[in-house]
Amino acid sequence: MTFKTLIATTTFVSTLALSMSQVQAQTLRAESGNPATFNSQLATLMSTLAGRYHNLDIQLSTGQNLAMTGVKLGTGRIDMTMIPSELYSYMSQGERMYSKMGDQAVNAAENLRSLFGFVHGAYHVFTWADSNIESWDDLAGKNVYIGPSASAASSVIEQVILANTGMRPDEGYNAVTMGWGASGQAFSDGQVDVMVSAPRIGSSAIEQFSLVDPIRFLGMTQEGMQSDTWQELMATPGMLTVDITPDTYSNTVNEEEYITLLAFTMMALVHKNLDEETAYQITSTLWDNIDEIRDSRPTFDDLVIEDAFIGVNAPLHPGAYRYYQEQGIDVPAQLIPSDD
């Protein structure tokens, strides 16, 4: 082999290696909650589409505690997640489930940047119709499932019960915490008297309970919504109310015209150091393919780019901001990224 041939061969191999490295998918680590819930379903679908259209390999781990995924993201252990909007507020202030973490949660929150927000679901509080629990006051002495331990859900449900009854966990009712997956069986087996679930309105998961036996929802009372506890809860970013009618689900015994539930938003987050182009591509994965996403399941029907900032209280990542600018979407001033 001549020297010129050796150089040519070396150059070809180097170019080929570079080309192969360019087509290799970028790997991102992501976490989401219960695989049966809206956030995990959306994250799973987006992972597939990001690989198909942007050569992004998003390795998604579902079933995670969302109160901790934000901290993991902020400390660089993962690259993206979706969390309830209120968790970002608690992290930023080192409050509630983050109060024992010192500055770790606060510092982690400073590293979080948003891509979009959405209404995730509503807290359905219900019991079996024959349980003799007909009002919030009947929770006294009962086993009430309030969500996973030290979660956003358990914190919120404690406040909902306090607003309607004045009772606190284990000071009037028995607060039961466990994973979402195990809670349904516990309710069916009679281990808990009152169930809390947080799916979107019209959820088939709720319907499955009502098809077994009649259920009764506990909706917000007028007195509860006038309480200081409720006013404080509604001042938390990402909280809103929704009304359902008794016929929203089959086989219920509620007689009220409307049943008021507490709904909440979530937002997709990445680390602030994620490169701009990748954040842009992840954002475009959702909105450029929104018709395909909506066609995949009915629960995605109300995802619209005009509501992209609902419940979002973390600054946008510059890549996401660039995407919305290109689409002509007005971005709230408080979400426009700074030069950090």
DAWO-V179124 format. One record per residue. RES is the residue in one letter. NEAR is the number of other ideal C-beta (glycine too) atoms within 8 Angstrom. Layout:
# DAWO-V179124
RES_NEAR ; RES_NEAR
This chain:
# DAWO-V179124
M_4 ; T_5 ; F_5 ; K_6 ; T_8 ; L_9 ; I_8 ; A_8 ; T_9 ; T_8 ; T_8 ; F_8 ; V_8 ; S_8 ; T_8 ; L_8 ; A_8 ; L_8 ; S_8 ; M_8 ; S_7 ; Q_6 ; V_6 ; Q_6 ; A_7 ; Q_8 ; T_6 ; L_11 ; R_10 ; A_14 ; E_12 ; S_16 ; G_13 ; N_10 ; P_10 ; A_8 ; T_13 ; F_11 ; N_12 ; S_15 ; Q_12 ; L_12 ; A_13 ; T_12 ; L_10 ; M_13 ; S_11 ; T_8 ; L_12 ; A_13 ; G_12 ; R_6 ; Y_8 ; H_10 ; N_7 ; L_13 ; D_9 ; I_11 ; Q_8 ; L_11 ; S_9 ; T_12 ; G_9 ; Q_11 ; N_9 ; L_16 ; A_13 ; M_8 ; T_14 ; G_17 ; V_14 ; K_11 ; L_19 ; G_15 ; T_9 ; G_7 ; R_6 ; I_10 ; D_9 ; M_15 ; T_15 ; M_13 ; I_14 ; P_11 ; S_16 ; E_13 ; L_12 ; Y_16 ; S_12 ; Y_15 ; M_16 ; S_9 ; Q_7 ; G_12 ; E_7 ; R_6 ; M_9 ; Y_13 ; S_7 ; K_4 ; M_9 ; G_6 ; D_7 ; Q_9 ; A_14 ; V_12 ; N_9 ; A_14 ; A_13 ; E_8 ; N_13 ; L_16 ; R_17 ; S_15 ; L_14 ; F_13 ; G_15 ; F_13 ; V_12 ; H_12 ; G_13 ; A_13 ; Y_15 ; H_13 ; V_12 ; F_12 ; T_11 ; W_8 ; A_10 ; D_6 ; S_9 ; N_5 ; I_12 ; E_5 ; S_6 ; W_10 ; D_6 ; D_9 ; L_15 ; A_9 ; G_6 ; K_11 ; N_10 ; V_14 ; Y_14 ; I_13 ; G_13 ; P_11 ; S_6 ; A_7 ; S_13 ; A_15 ; A_12 ; S_14 ; S_11 ; V_14 ; I_13 ; E_12 ; Q_12 ; V_15 ; I_14 ; L_12 ; A_13 ; N_12 ; T_12 ; G_4 ; M_10 ; R_7 ; P_7 ; D_7 ; E_5 ; G_10 ; Y_14 ; N_8 ; A_10 ; V_11 ; T_10 ; M_9 ; G_8 ; W_11 ; G_8 ; A_8 ; S_15 ; G_11 ; Q_7 ; A_12 ; F_12 ; S_8 ; D_6 ; G_6 ; Q_7 ; V_12 ; D_10 ; V_15 ; M_13 ; V_14 ; S_13 ; A_12 ; P_11 ; R_10 ; I_9 ; G_7 ; S_11 ; S_6 ; A_10 ; I_12 ; E_11 ; Q_8 ; F_14 ; S_13 ; L_7 ; V_6 ; D_9 ; P_10 ; I_14 ; R_14 ; F_12 ; L_11 ; G_11 ; M_12 ; T_8 ; Q_5 ; E_7 ; G_12 ; M_11 ; Q_6 ; S_11 ; D_5 ; T_9 ; W_14 ; Q_8 ; E_9 ; L_13 ; M_9 ; A_6 ; T_9 ; P_10 ; G_14 ; M_13 ; L_10 ; T_10 ; V_9 ; D_8 ; I_12 ; T_8 ; P_9 ; D_6 ; T_8 ; Y_11 ; S_7 ; N_8 ; T_13 ; V_7 ; N_9 ; E_4 ; E_7 ; E_3 ; Y_8 ; I_12 ; T_9 ; L_16 ; L_12 ; A_12 ; F_19 ; T_17 ; M_14 ; M_18 ; A_13 ; L_15 ; V_14 ; H_12 ; K_9 ; N_6 ; L_12 ; D_7 ; E_9 ; E_7 ; T_12 ; A_16 ; Y_12 ; Q_12 ; I_18 ; T_14 ; S_10 ; T_14 ; L_14 ; W_12 ; D_7 ; N_10 ; I_11 ; D_6 ; E_8 ; I_14 ; R_9 ; D_5 ; S_7 ; R_5 ; P_4 ; T_7 ; F_10 ; D_6 ; D_6 ; L_10 ; V_7 ; I_8 ; E_5 ; D_11 ; A_12 ; F_10 ; I_9 ; G_14 ; V_14 ; N_9 ; A_12 ; P_10 ; L_15 ; H_15 ; P_10 ; G_16 ; A_16 ; Y_13 ; R_10 ; Y_12 ; Y_12 ; Q_9 ; E_6 ; Q_8 ; G_4 ; I_9 ; D_3 ; V_11 ; P_7 ; A_5 ; Q_5 ; L_13 ; I_10 ; P_11 ; S_5 ; D_3 ; D_4
